[in-house]
Amino acid sequence: MKGLKDFLYDKNDILIALLILVLAAFLIAWRMDVIMAYPETLAEQTDTTDTTEETAVGSEETSGGTEGTSSDLWENGSLTQSVTVTIEGGSATSAVQSLIDAGLFTSYEEYTQVCEAAGYVPEAIKATTFTFEAGSTQTDIAKQVTE
């Protein structure tokens, strides 16, 4: 009997640690479906509580009093009229989308190519209101929004 008591006394910490590990493994295995669904639940909660709005306001000033369209916005690689765009905070992708919506770029890839060719960091786009004057090129626009 004394040998059993000594064995339990010597190995008590190890037995308790093993018991805790077995209980933890059982609990994790039992609730695995809930644990794996957590990222989706978190994403749903984040989407419903996000209150930021990204908008693009393309206010074109034309000389003839007629409203401009994106088809006559560019001529020979330069703006034919002044354009005002409001870029609100968020990701770089959503900020560039404001420029795309205003007709200044056709895609995020085009914006990135113009920035990289001119030595600007595409992700450094600022959240504010910009006015791009007639005669500006895409490189000028990239410079203005990233500095």
C-alpha positions as CSV (number, residue, x, y, z in Angstrom):
1,M,0.0,0.0,0.0
2,K,2.9,2.4,0.8
3,G,4.3,1.8,-2.7
4,L,1.0,2.9,-4.3
5,K,0.9,6.0,-2.2
6,D,4.5,6.9,-3.1
7,F,3.8,6.3,-6.8
8,L,0.7,8.5,-6.7
9,Y,2.5,11.2,-4.7
10,D,5.5,11.2,-7.1
11,K,3.4,11.2,-10.3
12,N,0.4,13.3,-9.1
13,D,1.5,16.4,-11.1
14,I,1.9,14.4,-14.3
15,L,-1.5,12.7,-13.8
16,I,-3.3,16.0,-13.3
17,A,-1.6,17.5,-16.4
18,L,-2.6,14.5,-18.5
19,L,-6.2,14.7,-17.2
20,I,-6.3,18.4,-18.2
21,L,-5.0,17.6,-21.6
22,V,-7.6,14.9,-22.1
23,L,-10.4,17.2,-21.0
24,A,-9.2,20.0,-23.3
25,A,-8.9,17.6,-26.3
26,F,-12.4,16.4,-25.6
27,L,-13.8,19.9,-25.4
28,I,-12.1,21.0,-28.6
29,A,-13.2,17.9,-30.5
30,W,-16.8,18.4,-29.2
31,R,-17.0,22.1,-30.2
32,M,-14.9,21.9,-33.4
33,D,-17.8,23.0,-35.7
34,V,-18.4,26.2,-33.6
35,I,-14.7,26.9,-33.5
36,M,-14.4,26.5,-37.3
37,A,-17.4,28.7,-38.0
38,Y,-16.1,31.6,-35.9
39,P,-14.2,33.5,-38.7
40,E,-17.4,33.5,-40.8
41,T,-19.4,34.8,-37.8
42,L,-16.9,37.5,-37.1
43,A,-16.9,38.5,-40.8
44,E,-20.7,38.8,-40.7
45,Q,-20.6,40.9,-37.6
46,T,-17.9,43.2,-39.0
47,D,-19.9,43.7,-42.2
48,T,-23.0,44.7,-40.4
49,T,-21.3,47.1,-38.1
50,D,-19.1,48.9,-40.7
51,T,-20.4,52.4,-41.0
52,T,-17.7,53.9,-43.3
53,E,-18.9,55.0,-46.8
54,E,-16.6,55.3,-49.7
55,T,-18.0,57.6,-52.3
56,A,-16.8,59.2,-55.5
57,V,-18.2,62.5,-56.5
58,G,-17.2,63.4,-60.0
59,S,-18.1,67.0,-60.5
60,E,-16.9,68.0,-64.0
61,E,-16.6,71.7,-64.8
62,T,-17.1,72.3,-68.5
63,S,-16.7,75.4,-70.5
64,G,-19.8,75.1,-72.7
65,G,-22.3,74.6,-69.8
66,T,-23.0,71.0,-70.7
67,E,-22.3,68.2,-68.4
68,G,-19.2,66.1,-69.3
69,T,-19.1,62.3,-69.6
70,S,-16.2,60.0,-69.2
71,S,-16.0,59.4,-72.9
72,D,-15.1,63.1,-73.6
73,L,-13.1,63.4,-70.3
74,W,-9.8,62.5,-71.9
75,E,-8.2,63.7,-75.1
76,N,-4.6,62.8,-76.1
77,G,-3.9,61.5,-72.6
78,S,-4.9,64.7,-70.8
79,L,-8.1,65.8,-69.1
80,T,-10.3,68.0,-71.2
81,Q,-12.0,69.5,-68.1
82,S,-11.5,70.0,-64.4
83,V,-12.7,67.1,-62.2
84,T,-13.3,67.1,-58.5
85,V,-13.2,63.8,-56.7
86,T,-13.8,63.1,-53.0
87,I,-11.9,60.1,-51.6
88,E,-13.0,58.9,-48.2
89,G,-11.0,56.7,-45.9
90,G,-10.9,52.9,-46.2
91,S,-8.7,50.6,-48.1
92,A,-6.5,51.6,-51.0
93,T,-8.8,49.6,-53.3
94,S,-11.9,51.4,-52.3
95,A,-10.1,54.8,-52.5
96,V,-8.9,54.0,-56.0
97,Q,-12.5,53.0,-56.9
98,S,-13.5,56.6,-56.3
99,L,-11.0,57.6,-59.1
100,I,-12.3,54.8,-61.3
101,D,-15.9,55.9,-60.8
102,A,-15.0,59.4,-61.8
103,G,-13.5,58.1,-65.0
104,L,-9.9,59.0,-64.2
105,F,-8.7,55.3,-64.4
106,T,-10.3,52.2,-65.9
107,S,-9.1,49.8,-63.2
108,Y,-7.0,49.4,-60.0
109,E,-4.3,47.7,-62.1
110,E,-4.1,50.7,-64.4
111,Y,-3.7,53.0,-61.4
112,T,-1.0,50.7,-60.0
113,Q,0.9,50.6,-63.2
114,V,0.8,54.4,-63.6
115,C,2.0,54.9,-60.0
116,E,4.8,52.4,-60.2
117,A,6.0,53.7,-63.6
118,A,6.3,57.2,-62.0
119,G,7.9,55.9,-58.8
120,Y,4.9,56.5,-56.5
121,V,3.5,54.1,-53.9
122,P,0.0,53.1,-55.1
123,E,-1.2,52.3,-51.5
124,A,-0.2,55.8,-50.3
125,I,-3.5,57.3,-51.7
126,K,-4.8,60.1,-49.4
127,A,-8.4,60.5,-48.3
128,T,-9.6,64.0,-49.1
129,T,-11.1,66.0,-51.9
130,F,-9.0,66.5,-55.0
131,T,-9.5,68.9,-57.9
132,F,-7.7,67.8,-61.1
133,E,-7.3,70.6,-63.5
134,A,-7.9,70.3,-67.3
135,G,-4.7,69.2,-68.9
136,S,-3.7,66.9,-66.1
137,T,-2.4,63.4,-67.1
138,Q,-2.9,60.2,-65.2
139,T,0.7,60.6,-63.9
140,D,-0.2,64.0,-62.5
141,I,-3.3,62.5,-60.9
142,A,-1.3,59.7,-59.3
143,K,1.3,62.2,-58.0
144,Q,-1.4,64.4,-56.5
145,V,-3.3,61.6,-54.7
146,T,-0.1,60.0,-53.3
147,E,1.8,63.0,-52.0
